[in-house]
């Protein structure tokens, strides 16, 4: 992977024309009520109040149905839509398939840690196969919000803090879900969400308002969405929150001016759940009628489960407030997607197909491979890792060590039953002839429960009494005391990251750090494995635990993948897609900030806090290996280039160790001056390479107009300055191998 490139394959003009003609014929036959029905997404779940799905389908049909995961029921409802509704239009069945359907892959933040877009492509392709075999046509993914505040719960669903890496992973996920052609019966339609700026919610609090300048939006938060459009994504989802005092679900600037007029997006936009109705809650709309009008005019094609469209749009047309032409404009891309998928010809799913698809061995193999490539080695003092497989007695300690839910992570599909190989099981399988003992220690749980607990009470973790906590702590230390090596598995439960899972602190929840300190005090070798959905402030561990592996939430085969790395069957090569702050109060933290004013000759002003360093605990792009690498021979093809032209950057990376390993070669630039201040570093290229002992490779990048252009506050448009630039190539965002060039008029 050199400089990120989009790959788009669109339907032929002939096919597009045929589908457009078919849709126009269909629209001409439909009543106003049938058209409005296509603009509605209705609930198939008992836990969401609303009209009965069967009655709605018989009366008018519907655009889509969500919150249902039942193959037989899909066919039953589809048959009603086709045989009994007035227009006989098939329904799109939609569900959140974020990182796997039955076979679970690493969470998207972990996929981004691979710095290998093929991990996302292959993982989401299998997710699509399984989901489509279950009868699902449309997934609400990828989530491609840039997130620079680790307190925000939904950071787990995205690719981290950087727009360049985020764009690469966004396009890769779209290609994985949709393939080359969405008529493929093993693919699903993807949905780029949440448009836009959701990851910058104030204080990292889910749903809270966002204030971002147009410059910050265009340079940082919008690029992954544009990359998704260029990759051919079929649908978009709006964001819940207010963006600069306008709810994103009613932002004409986002939904029409940017998405459709500037970027040429031809698919349709769905609201987030209840978001059209929430325009009333947000103080933007007077009532549901007003909300329906505002959202539709702004460019919202489909109302997710708020029923604002179905209850109001027909009246708004009949009284002349809205035109039939606008209704047709909003319905047309929905019908187009259904036609492109071939649902009119093949609306049903083979109810015996799913079991065969999910049993394919390559699915679990890919899950294990993806997890291996996604893990990041944060610390390895005195080469404690890899461990010997001759160990006789290992203790595995921690509340998430044997948790299938924490291993698979947040955002499972409705009805999914965790079936992961836990870290405990993976280590037992690896050390089949050794004694492996286990103690969880005190349980961890949220101070305020997730609303998902109300919907799925079986997921609730019981609260322990003080006596139970003390007993569990004592048992864990005693278990560790008898072992020759201890593997601590700490982090977060699955409900501690994701939607409605923001945190004020980034410390290890509960008594985990206290337990870690007590175990380390035994004087035994200790390895720390982290299972978590966000960066954590592990300051004490980073100084006192010799080996730390960031495994994230690794999926179905996560336990095997952890053991593969700990025992050296796989050499870790992942890199952080987000900084690790030293303290939750330091968030938001990201590498690509601008230079601050610093009084000449007064170094004490270089830190903005007096009680702690402002540098990250671990920087963006960071990750260790069991191999060692050396960078050299940074060469630019020209010292000067004209604006609009490009130059080639080459650098050599060499494996200087005795073991094969992966390194991610990263290219950063800094524009030294210009119309606006520019970030101190910006990622503009990367490539993950595998090198044998002693092997060298020359990696090549291109820097041109695309990489050197930015949205200027002063100019109010995209510009390329004539200026001098720094270039760095290395293993993370603090790379030191340096060169310079200049863009001239």
C-alpha positions in Angstrom: 0.0 0.0 0.0 1.6 3.2 -1.1 -0.2 6.5 -1.2 -3.9 5.8 -0.7 -5.9 5.4 -3.9 -9.6 4.9 -4.3 -10.9 2.2 -6.6 -14.4 2.7 -8.0 -16.3 0.5 -10.4 -19.7 1.8 -11.4 -22.3 0.2 -13.4 -22.2 0.6 -17.1 -24.1 3.5 -18.6 -26.3 1.1 -20.4 -27.3 -0.7 -17.2 -27.8 2.6 -15.4 -30.1 3.8 -18.2 -32.1 0.7 -18.1 -32.6 0.9 -14.3 -33.4 4.6 -14.5 -36.1 3.8 -17.1 -37.5 1.0 -14.9 -37.6 3.2 -11.9 -39.4 6.0 -13.8 -42.1 3.5 -15.0 -42.6 2.3 -11.5 -42.8 5.8 -10.0 -45.5 6.7 -12.6 -47.7 3.9 -11.4 -47.3 4.5 -7.6 -49.7 6.5 -5.5 -48.5 9.2 -3.2 -49.0 7.0 -0.2 -46.9 4.2 -1.8 -44.1 6.7 -2.5 -44.1 8.0 1.0 -43.9 4.4 2.3 -40.7 3.9 0.4 -39.2 6.8 2.3 -39.9 5.0 5.6 -37.8 2.5 7.5 -40.0 0.6 9.9 -39.2 -1.5 13.0 -39.4 -5.3 13.0 -38.6 -5.4 16.8 -40.9 -5.9 19.7 -38.9 -3.6 21.9 -39.4 -0.6 19.6 -43.0 0.8 19.7 -44.5 1.5 16.3 -47.0 0.3 13.7 -47.3 -3.4 13.0 -44.9 -4.3 10.2 -47.3 -6.7 8.4 -50.1 -4.2 8.4 -47.8 -1.5 7.0 -46.5 -3.8 4.2 -50.0 -4.8 3.2 -51.3 -1.3 3.1 -48.5 0.6 1.4 -45.3 -1.4 1.4 -42.1 0.1 3.0 -38.7 1.2 2.0 -36.9 -0.8 4.6 -37.2 -2.8 7.8 -34.7 -3.0 10.6 -34.1 -4.5 14.1 -35.0 -8.0 12.9 -32.6 -10.9 12.5 -34.7 -13.9 11.5 -34.2 -15.5 8.1 -37.6 -17.2 8.0 -39.3 -14.0 9.1 -37.5 -12.0 6.4 -39.1 -14.3 3.7 -42.5 -14.1 5.3 -42.5 -10.3 5.3 -41.0 -10.1 1.9 -43.7 -12.2 0.5 -46.3 -9.9 2.0 -44.6 -6.9 0.5 -44.5 -8.5 -3.0 -47.8 -10.3 -3.1 -50.1 -8.1 -1.0 -48.8 -4.5 -1.1 -50.3 -2.3 -3.9 -47.0 -1.8 -5.8 -45.3 -5.2 -5.0 -42.0 -3.5 -4.3 -39.5 -5.6 -2.2 -38.3 -4.5 1.1 -34.6 -3.8 2.1 -33.8 -5.7 5.3 -31.2 -3.7 7.2 -29.1 -4.4 10.3 -25.9 -3.2 12.0 -23.3 -5.6 10.7 -20.3 -3.7 12.0 -17.5 -6.2 12.2 -19.0 -9.6 11.4 -22.4 -11.4 11.4 -21.8 -14.8 12.9 -18.0 -14.9 12.4 -16.8 -11.8 14.3 -13.7 -9.9 13.2 -11.7 -7.3 15.1 -13.6 -4.1 15.8 -12.9 -1.4 13.2 -10.5 0.5 15.4 -8.5 -2.7 15.6 -8.7 -3.3 11.8 -7.2 0.2 11.4 -4.4 -0.9 13.6 -3.4 -3.3 11.0 -2.5 -0.4 8.6 -3.5 -2.9 6.0 -6.8 -2.1 4.0 -6.9 -5.7 2.9 -7.8 -6.7 6.5 -10.9 -4.6 6.2 -11.7 -5.8 2.6 -11.5 -9.5 3.5 -13.2 -9.2 6.9 -16.2 -7.2 5.6 -16.5 -9.4 2.5 -17.1 -12.4 4.8 -19.4 -10.4 7.0 -21.4 -9.5 3.9 -21.6 -13.2 2.8 -22.9 -14.3 6.1 -25.3 -11.4 6.5 -26.7 -11.9 2.9 -27.1 -15.6 3.5 -29.2 -14.7 6.5 -31.4 -12.4 4.4 -29.9 -9.0 5.2 -29.4 -6.6 2.3 -28.0 -3.5 3.9 -25.6 -2.8 6.7 -25.3 0.4 8.7 -21.5 0.4 8.3 -18.8 1.5 7.9 -18.7 4.1 10.7 -16.0 6.4 9.5 -16.2 9.3 11.9 -12.8 10.7 12.8 -12.4 10.5 16.6 -9.7 12.4 18.4 -11.2 12.1 21.9 -10.7 8.6 23.4 -13.5 9.3 25.9 -16.0 9.0 23.1 -17.5 5.5 23.2 -17.9 5.1 19.5 -14.2 5.5 18.8 -14.2 1.7 18.7 -16.3 1.7 15.5 -14.0 3.9 13.4 -10.4 4.1 12.2 -9.1 6.6 14.8 -7.8 10.1 14.5 -6.3 10.5 11.1 -8.1 11.5 7.9 -5.6 9.8 5.6 -5.7 6.4 7.3 -9.4 6.9 7.9 -10.0 7.4 4.2 -8.1 4.3 3.3 -10.0 2.1 5.8 -13.4 3.7 4.8 -12.9 2.8 1.1 -11.6 -0.7 2.0 -14.7 -1.4 4.1 -17.0 -0.2 1.3 -15.2 -2.5 -1.1 -15.5 -5.4 1.4 -19.2 -5.0 1.9 -20.3 -4.2 -1.6 -17.6 -5.8 -3.8 -17.3 -4.8 -7.4 -21.1 -4.9 -8.0 -23.9 -4.8 -5.5 -26.0 -7.2 -7.7 -23.6 -9.9 -6.3 -25.9 -12.1 -4.1 -23.0 -12.4 -1.6 -22.7 -8.7 -1.0 -24.6 -6.1 1.0 -25.1 -2.3 0.5 -22.9 -0.3 2.7 -23.8 2.9 4.6 -21.2 5.6 5.4 -22.0 7.0 8.8 -22.4 9.4 10.7 -22.5 12.4 8.4 -20.8 14.4 9.7 -18.6 15.5 12.7 -20.1 13.1 15.2 -16.7 12.0 16.5 -16.0 15.6 17.8 -18.9 15.6 20.3 -18.2 18.1 23.1 -16.4 16.4 26.1 -16.4 13.1 24.2 -20.0 12.7 25.3 -22.2 10.7 22.9 -24.9 12.7 21.2 -23.7 16.1 22.5 -23.3 19.1 20.1 -20.4 19.6 17.8 -18.7 22.9 16.8 -16.3 22.5 13.9 -15.1 25.2 11.5 -15.6 24.5 7.8 -11.8 24.2 7.6 -11.7 21.5 10.2 -14.6 19.7 8.6 -13.1 19.7 5.1 -9.5 18.9 6.1 -10.2 16.3 8.8 -13.7 15.0 9.2 -15.1 14.9 5.7 -12.3 13.1 3.8 -13.2 9.6 4.8 -16.8 10.2 3.7 -15.6 11.5 0.3 -13.4 8.4 0.0 -16.5 6.3 0.6 -18.3 8.1 -2.2 -15.4 7.6 -4.5 -15.4 3.9 -3.5 -19.1 3.7 -4.6 -20.9 3.5 -1.3 -24.6 3.0 -1.8 -26.0 4.9 1.2 -25.2 7.4 3.9 -26.5 7.9 7.4 -26.9 11.3 9.0 -25.5 12.1 12.4 -27.6 12.6 15.5 -26.1 15.7 16.9 -26.2 19.5 16.3 -23.4 20.6 14.0 -22.7 24.3 14.5 -26.3 24.7 15.9 -27.9 22.9 12.9 -28.9 19.2 13.5 -27.0 17.2 11.0 -30.2 15.4 10.0 -31.6 18.6 8.7 -28.4 20.2 7.3 -29.0 21.2 3.7 -25.3 22.1 3.5 -24.2 18.6 4.4 -26.9 16.5 2.7 -27.3 18.5 -0.5 -24.5 21.0 -1.1 -21.6 18.9 -0.1 -22.8 15.3 -0.5 -24.8 15.5 -3.7 -23.8 18.7 -5.5 -20.0 18.7 -4.8 -19.3 15.0 -4.5 -21.9 13.7 -6.9 -23.3 11.1 -4.6 -26.2 9.2 -6.3 -27.4 6.9 -3.5 -29.8 7.7 -0.7 -29.5 9.0 2.9 -31.1 7.4 5.9 -31.5 9.1 9.3 -30.1 7.6 12.4 -32.7 6.0 14.6 -35.6 8.4 15.4 -33.4 11.3 14.3 -36.1 13.0 12.2 -38.4 13.0 15.2 -35.6 14.2 17.3 -35.5 17.5 15.4 -38.3 18.4 17.7 -36.4 17.4 20.8 -33.4 19.4 19.5 -35.5 22.6 19.2 -35.1 22.7 15.5 -38.6 21.7 14.5 -42.0 22.7 15.9 -43.5 19.2 15.7 -43.2 16.0 13.7 -44.9 17.6 10.6 -42.4 20.4 10.7 -39.6 17.9 11.3 -40.6 15.8 8.3 -40.7 18.9 6.0 -37.3 20.2 7.2 -35.5 16.8 6.9 -36.9 16.0 3.4 -36.1 19.4 2.0 -32.6 19.2 3.5 -32.0 16.0 1.6 -33.0 13.1 3.9 -34.4 10.3 1.8 -35.4 7.8 4.5 -36.8 8.3 8.0 -35.5 5.5 10.4 -38.4 4.4 12.6 -39.6 7.9 13.7 -42.7 7.6 11.6 -42.5 11.3 10.9 -42.6 10.8 7.1 -45.4 8.3 7.0 -47.6 10.4 9.2 -47.0 13.8 7.6 -45.5 13.8 4.1 -48.7 13.0 2.2 -50.5 15.8 3.9 -47.6 18.2 3.2 -47.9 17.3 -0.5 -51.7 17.5 -0.6 -51.7 21.0 1.0 -49.0 22.2 -1.4 -46.2 22.6 1.1 -44.1 20.0 -0.6 -44.1 19.0 -4.3 -44.6 15.6 -5.8 -41.4 16.2 -7.7 -39.5 16.4 -4.5 -41.1 13.2 -3.3 -40.1 11.5 -6.5 -36.5 12.8 -6.2 -36.2 11.3 -2.7 -37.8 7.9 -3.7 -35.9 7.4 -6.9 -32.5 6.4 -5.4 -34.2 4.0 -3.0 -35.9 2.1 -5.8 -32.6 2.3 -7.8 -30.7 0.5 -5.1 -33.3 -2.2 -4.9 -33.2 -2.6 -8.7 -29.4 -2.6 -8.7 -29.3 -5.4 -6.1 -31.7 -7.5 -8.2 -34.3 -7.7 -5.5 -37.2 -7.4 -7.9 -36.0 -10.7 -9.6 -34.6 -12.4 -6.5 -36.4 -11.1 -3.4 -36.1 -14.2 -1.2 -33.3 -16.0 0.6 -32.6 -19.7 0.8 -33.4 -20.5 4.4 -30.9 -23.4 4.5 -27.9 -21.3 3.1 -26.7 -19.6 6.3 -25.5 -22.7 8.2 -23.5 -23.8 5.2 -21.9 -20.3 4.7 -20.9 -19.8 8.3 -19.4 -23.2 8.5 -16.8 -22.5 5.9 -13.4 -22.9 7.5 -11.9 -19.9 5.7 -14.1 -17.6 7.7 -12.6 -18.5 11.1 -9.1 -18.6 9.5 -9.6 -15.0 8.2 -10.9 -13.9 11.6 -7.7 -15.2 13.2 -5.5 -13.7 10.6 -7.2 -10.3 10.9 -6.8 -10.3 14.6 -3.1 -11.2 14.4 -2.5 -8.3 12.0 -4.5 -5.9 14.2 -2.7 -6.3 17.5 -0.1 -3.8 18.6 2.9 -4.6 20.8 3.3 -1.6 23.1 6.2 -2.8 25.3 8.6 -5.6 25.4 11.4 -5.0 27.9 14.4 -7.4 27.9 12.6 -9.3 25.1 10.2 -11.1 27.5 8.1 -11.9 24.5 7.8 -14.2 22.7 7.2 -16.7 25.5 8.5 -20.2 25.6 6.1 -23.0 24.9 8.1 -25.0 27.5 6.4 -23.2 30.4 5.1 -25.5 33.0 2.7 -23.3 35.0 1.0 -20.1 33.7 -1.6 -18.1 35.6 -4.1 -16.1 33.5 -5.7 -13.4 35.6 -8.3 -10.7 34.8 -12.0 -10.1 34.5 -12.0 -10.2 30.7 -9.6 -13.1 30.2 -12.5 -15.6 29.8 -15.2 -13.3 28.5 -16.5 -14.2 25.1 -18.4 -10.9 25.0 -15.3 -8.8 25.7 -13.3 -10.8 23.1 -15.8 -10.2 20.4 -16.5 -6.6 21.5 -19.2 -4.1 21.1 -21.8 -3.8 18.3 -22.9 -7.4 17.8 -25.9 -8.0 15.5 -29.3 -8.5 17.2 -29.6 -12.0 18.6 -25.9 -12.8 18.4 -24.7 -15.2 21.0 -21.0 -14.8 21.8 -18.9 -17.8 20.7 -15.4 -16.4 20.8 -12.2 -18.3 21.7 -11.2 -16.3 24.8 -7.7 -15.4 25.7 -7.8 -18.1 28.5 -8.9 -20.7 26.0 -6.3 -19.7 23.5 -3.5 -20.0 26.0 -4.8 -23.4 27.2 -4.8 -24.6 23.6 -1.3 -23.3 23.0 0.0 -24.9 26.2 -1.9 -28.1 26.2 0.8 -29.9 28.2 1.2 -27.2 30.9 -0.8 -26.2 33.9 -2.9 -23.1 33.2 -4.7 -21.7 36.2 -7.2 -18.9 36.1 -8.8 -16.3 38.4 -10.9 -13.4 37.1 -10.4 -11.1 40.1 -13.1 -8.5 40.9 -15.7 -8.0 38.1 -15.9 -4.8 36.3 -19.1 -3.0 35.4 -20.3 0.5 34.4 -21.3 3.0 37.0 -24.3 3.9 34.9 -25.8 1.0 32.9 -26.2 1.0 29.2 -29.7 1.3 27.7 -28.8 -2.0 25.9 -29.1 -3.7 29.3 -32.8 -2.8 29.3 -33.3 -4.3 25.9 -31.1 -7.3 26.6 -31.2 -8.0 30.4 -29.2 -11.2 30.0 -26.1 -9.1 29.2 -26.2 -7.5 32.7 -23.3 -8.1 34.9 -24.3 -8.6 38.6 -22.9 -6.1 41.1 -20.5 -7.7 43.7 -20.7 -7.0 47.4 -17.5 -5.6 49.1 -16.9 -9.1 50.6 -17.1 -10.7 47.1 -14.8 -8.1 45.7 -12.2 -8.8 48.4 -12.5 -12.5 48.0 -12.1 -12.4 44.3 -9.0 -10.1 44.6 -7.4 -12.4 47.2 -8.0 -15.5 45.0 -6.5 -13.8 42.0 -3.3 -12.9 43.8 -3.0 -16.3 45.3 -3.5 -17.9 41.9 -0.8 -15.8 40.4 1.6 -16.5 43.3 1.9 -20.2 42.4 2.7 -19.7 38.7 6.1 -19.2 37.1 4.6 -16.5 34.7 1.4 -14.5 34.8 -0.6 -13.2 31.9 -2.9 -10.4 33.0 -5.9 -9.8 30.7 -7.4 -6.4 31.6 -9.4 -3.8 29.9 -13.1 -3.1 29.3 -16.3 -5.1 29.0 -18.1 -5.1 25.7 -20.6 -2.5 27.0 -17.9 -0.1 28.0 -17.3 1.0 24.4 -19.7 1.7 21.6 -22.9 3.8 21.5 -23.9 5.4 24.8 -20.5 4.3 26.2 -18.5 7.5 26.7 -16.2 7.7 29.7 -14.9 10.6 31.8 -11.7 8.6 32.7 -9.5 6.4 30.5 -8.1 4.5 33.5 -8.6 0.7 33.8 -12.1 0.3 35.2 -12.7 -1.1 38.6 -9.9 -2.5 40.7 -7.9 -3.8 37.7 -4.8 -1.5 38.2 -4.8 -2.3 41.9 -4.8 -6.0 41.0 -2.1 -5.5 38.5 0.1 -3.8 41.0 -0.5 -6.6 43.6 0.4 -9.3 41.0 3.5 -7.4 39.9 4.6 -7.2 43.5 5.0 -10.9 43.6 8.2 -10.6 41.6 7.1 -13.0 38.8 7.3 -12.2 35.1 4.1 -10.5 34.0 2.6 -9.9 30.6 -0.3 -7.6 30.1 -2.9 -8.2 27.4 -5.4 -5.4 26.9 -8.9 -6.1 25.6 -10.6 -2.7 25.1 -12.4 -0.5 22.6 -10.5 2.7 23.1 -7.0 3.9 24.2 -6.5 3.6 27.9 -4.3 5.5 30.3 -2.0 2.8 31.4 0.8 5.0 32.8 1.8 2.7 35.7 1.8 -0.4 33.5 3.9 1.4 30.8 6.7 1.8 33.4 6.4 -1.4 35.5 5.0 -4.2 33.3 7.7 -5.5 31.0 5.4 -6.7 28.1 2.1 -5.1 27.0 0.1 -6.3 24.0 -2.9 -4.2 22.8 -5.3 -6.8 21.4 -8.3 -4.5 21.2 -11.6 -6.5 20.8 -10.2 -9.1 18.5 -13.3 -11.2 17.5 -14.2 -14.8 17.3 -10.6 -16.1 17.0 -9.2 -13.5 19.3 -7.9 -15.8 22.0 -6.0 -17.9 19.5 -4.5 -14.8 17.8 -3.3 -13.5 21.2 -1.7 -16.8 22.0 -0.1 -16.9 18.5 1.6 -13.6 19.2 2.5 -14.2 22.8 4.3 -17.4 21.9 5.9 -16.2 18.8 4.0 -18.1 16.1 3.2 -14.7 14.7 5.3 -11.6 14.9 3.2 -8.5 15.8 3.2 -5.7 13.3 0.2 -3.5 14.1 0.4 0.2 14.7 -1.7 2.6 16.7 -4.3 4.5 14.7 -4.8 6.9 17.6 -2.7 8.4 20.4 -2.8 7.0 23.9 -3.3 9.9 26.3 -1.7 9.8 29.7 -4.9 11.0 31.2 -8.5 11.2 30.1 -8.5 14.9 30.9 -5.9 15.4 28.1 -8.4 14.3 25.5 -8.9 15.3 22.7 -5.3 14.4 21.8 -3.9 13.9 18.3 -0.6 14.2 16.5 -1.7 16.5 13.7 -2.1 19.8 15.6 -0.6 23.1 14.6 2.4 24.7 16.2 1.5 26.9 19.2 3.0 30.2 20.2 6.0 29.6 22.4 7.9 32.7 23.8 11.4 32.8 22.5 13.9 31.4 24.9 11.4 30.2 27.5 11.2 26.4 27.3 9.0 26.2 30.3 6.1 27.4 28.1 6.5 24.3 25.9 4.1 22.3 28.1 0.5 23.4 28.6 0.0 21.5 31.9 2.1 21.9 35.1 1.2 18.5 36.6 1.9 16.1 33.7 3.5 16.0 30.2 1.3 16.8 27.3 2.9 14.2 25.1 1.0 11.0 24.4 1.8 7.9 26.4 2.1 6.1 23.0 2.0 8.2 19.8 0.0 7.7 16.6 1.5 5.1 14.3 3.5 3.4 17.2 4.0 -0.3 17.5 6.8 -2.7 18.2 7.9 -6.0 16.7 10.0 -9.0 17.7 12.2 -7.9 14.8 14.1 -4.6 14.5 14.2 -2.2 11.5 16.3 0.5 10.2 15.3 3.4 7.9 17.8 5.0 5.5 18.4 6.6 2.1 15.4 9.0 2.1 15.5 10.5 -1.4 13.3 13.0 -3.2 13.1 13.0 -7.0 13.3 16.8 -7.0 14.2 19.6 -4.6 11.5 21.8 -6.2 8.3 21.1 -8.0 5.8 23.4 -9.7 2.3 23.7 -8.1 0.1 21.0 -9.5 3.1 18.7 -10.2 4.3 15.7 -8.1 7.5 14.2 -6.8 8.6 10.8 -5.8 9.7 10.0 -2.3 11.7 6.8 -1.7 13.2 5.3 1.5 14.9 2.1 2.4 13.8 -0.1 5.3 15.9 -3.0 6.5 15.2 -5.8 8.9 18.3 -5.8 11.1 17.2 -8.7 13.3 17.3 -12.5 13.0 13.6 -13.0 12.7 11.1 -12.1 9.9 8.7 -9.3 10.7 6.4 -6.6 9.4 7.0 -2.9 9.5 4.6 -0.1 8.5 6.6 2.5 6.6 4.9 5.9 7.2 5.3 9.1 5.3 4.6 12.5 7.0 4.8 16.0 5.7 4.7 19.5 7.2 4.1 22.7 5.2 6.4 25.3 6.8 4.3 28.4 5.9 1.4 29.4 3.8 -2.0 31.0 3.5 -3.0 29.2 6.7 -1.1 27.5 9.6 -0.7 23.9 8.8 -0.4 20.8 11.1 3.1 19.9 12.4 2.8 16.6 10.7 0.3 15.0 8.3 0.3 11.3 7.2 0.4 11.2 3.4 1.4 7.6 2.7 2.0 4.2 4.3 2.9 0.7 3.3 3.0 -2.4 5.5 6.0 -4.6 4.4 7.2 -8.1 5.4 10.9 -8.5 5.6 13.1 -11.5 6.2 16.2 -11.3 8.4 18.7 -8.9 6.8 16.3 -8.1 3.9 15.9 -4.5 2.7 13.2 -2.9 0.6 12.8 0.4 -1.1 9.4 1.9 -0.5 8.1 4.5 -3.0 5.5 7.2 -2.4 4.1 10.0 -4.6 3.5 13.5 -3.3 1.4 15.7 -5.6 -1.4 18.1 -5.8 -3.9 15.8 -3.9 -1.5 15.4 -1.0 -0.4 19.1 -0.8 -3.8 20.8 -1.2 -5.9 21.9 1.8 -9.0 23.8 2.5 -8.0 27.3 3.5 -9.8 29.5 6.1 -8.3 32.6 4.6 -9.1 31.7 1.0 -12.4 29.9 1.6 -11.5 27.2 -0.9 -9.1 24.4 -1.7 -5.7 25.7 -2.4 -2.1 24.6 -2.9 0.5 27.1 -1.6 3.9 27.7 -2.9 5.9 26.9 0.2 8.7 24.7 1.7 7.8 21.3 3.1 9.4 18.9 5.6 9.2 15.2 4.8 9.7 12.4 7.3 9.7 8.6 6.8 9.8 6.2 9.6 7.9 3.8 11.9 5.5 6.2 13.6 4.4 9.9 13.8 7.7 10.8 15.5 9.9 9.6 12.7 13.2 11.4 12.4 14.5 10.5 8.9 14.0 13.9 7.2 14.2 15.7 3.9 12.9 18.9 2.4 11.4 20.2 -0.8 9.7 23.3 -2.1 6.7 24.0 -4.2 7.3 27.0 -6.5 5.0 29.0 -8.8 
